[in-house]
Amino acid sequence: MTQTTSLGFAIIGTESLDRFLEFYQGDIGMDSSPVSRIEGLGFERHFDLPAGSRAKAVMMSVGQSSIGRVLGIEFQAADRPHIADASPAPFIGYWNLNFYVDDIGAACATIAQRGYRFWSKPVRHAVPGGAGAPIEAIFMGPDNVAINLVELAGPPDSQTAEIARETASLPRSRTGFSQVATTAHATRDLETAVAFYREVLGMWPVIDAVLENPQVNELTGRPANARTHVKWLRGAHPYGKVALSQALNYTLVDRAATVAAPAIGYLAQSFALSDLTAGLAKAAILGVRPMSVPALLDLAGGAPVTAVMMRAPGSGALLQLTGAS
């Protein structure tokens, strides 16, 4: 039986944990765990770091939810290259975090007052196939991670309206943001990536569309005539979805294959499985194996969990699987 999960947390290598907290705790309004210090052989092997490596980490969440969180890790290393530059454009790998807001105009005004610049004005767009008509805006957050704000809108029978109903009773942050609702994963091979998310993580497609609206392309930093095949996948929870994509008529910079700690930026996605052994067996059938032996890790002051890191098929991006804590 296939296990079903959603994104547990995005792992961000941060240049400054203080600035990370200022943004995710202060601006986005998420709750913070105590800052923890990470070191030891398991940590070094898990992130393929040299002996003696250390880091500070903090987990951001909304309330007690274990879905759609953000883990910030400040690695203590001399050489910490940025995964992405500050240009408004996607790339192969993980390139954004997506938060729902009730009033995107007000949210954008608040964020702009904090000095962040949006890639375009908020855009309302109809997703092909009657999936809905969300209003979206994107800006570059700390560590060159693109932040996508979304106001859900659409006809009562649309996907966006259904998600709005599902999430209406879920808690928001102190400043009115959801936890991470969706995160974008651009791939070289969409169907290979989808197979992993479906077979190993039990997620299923809710939207399958080709995006080619010039306004949407401006919103997302793509060429004006870009055609992008996108599949949104979700688990049992309405948050923690993944938007997988593949460029159809343009080329993306490939940043996924070379991403590794202690780089600054969106390092990895993390998913918790109730049966990690069974999940690893399913991954092996697809030809995906851990980069090191499973290790017991305490990444942010919580209960230690058994974790493994691997390269996601379809892109080569880092993906972490953990046993359920």
ZILINHU-V513977 format. One line per field, one symbol per residue. ss: DSSP state (H for helix, E for strand, L for the rest). phi: phi as a letter, one per 30 degrees, with the letter a starting at -180 (. if undefined). A space follows every 50 residues. Layout:
# ZILINHU-V513977
ss=???
phi=???
This chain:
# ZILINHU-V513977
ss=LLLLLLLLEEEEELLLHHHHHHHHHHHLLLEELLLEEEELHHHHHHLLLL LLLEEEEEEEELLLLLLLEEEEEEELLLLLLELLLLLLLLLEEEEEEEEE LLLHHHHHHHHHHLLLLELLLLEELLELLLLELLEEEEEELHHHLEEEEE ELLLLLLLHHHHHHHHHLLLLLLLLLLLLEEEEEEEELLHHHHHHHHHHL LLLEEEEEEEELLHHHHHHHLLLLLLLEEEEEEELLLLLLEEEEEEELLL LLLELLLLLLLLLEEEEEEEEEELLHHHHHHHHHHLLLLLLLLLEEELLL LLLLEEEEEEELLLLLLEEEEEELL
phi=.ddcbbedadccdcdbdddededdddddiddcdddcccajddddddchcd eidbacbbccbcicdccicbccbcdcbdcbdddbdcddadadkcbaccbd bdbdddddddddddjdcddadeccbddeiidkbdcbbbbddeihcdcccb cdaleecddddddeddcecddcddcjcddddbbcbdbdbddddeeddddc cidbdcbbaccbdeddddeciceecdcbdbbdcbcdcdcidbcdbbdcba ccdccddcdadcdckddacbbccdbdddddddddddicbddadebdbcda icdebdbbcbcddjbiddbccbddd
